[in-house]
């Protein structure tokens, strides 16, 4: 039981430190819109700038 409590406290501390980092960094946590150079489909409502650029380059290379 003590191992569980120690693990739980450590995880709480980690989450707290991450929250402090986000607050002081003033940057929102955001997804990657489908990932790097993979062929994964974007599941975002609106595509991010990086995904738009990759899609445009892919269309130029095809045609």
HELIX and SHEET records of a PDB file:
HELIX    1   1 UNK A    2  UNK A   25  1                                  24    
HELIX    2   2 UNK A   49  UNK A   62  1                                  14    
END                                                                             
